[in-house]
Amino acid sequence: MIAVRLPSEIENRLTKLSNLTGRTKTHYVREAIVSYIDDLEDYYLAEERIKTYDQAKTISLDELVSKYGMED
């Protein structure tokens, strides 16, 4: 179990959201943490791959668009 202290402004917002939706504050805290951890894991995986990837094989966005014909 983890206890988390939140600034009163965030606690109030969380309470209002919980009351509005009928879901618990714990539900929203759990969802926020899971989402944040997912993003962090993706970030660190990408960062590690960049470190180990042969930089000579990278191409610019303009080259990518040119090669694959992607447009706005």
Helices and strands as residue ranges (DSSP letters): H 8-21, H 25-52, G 55-57, H 61-68
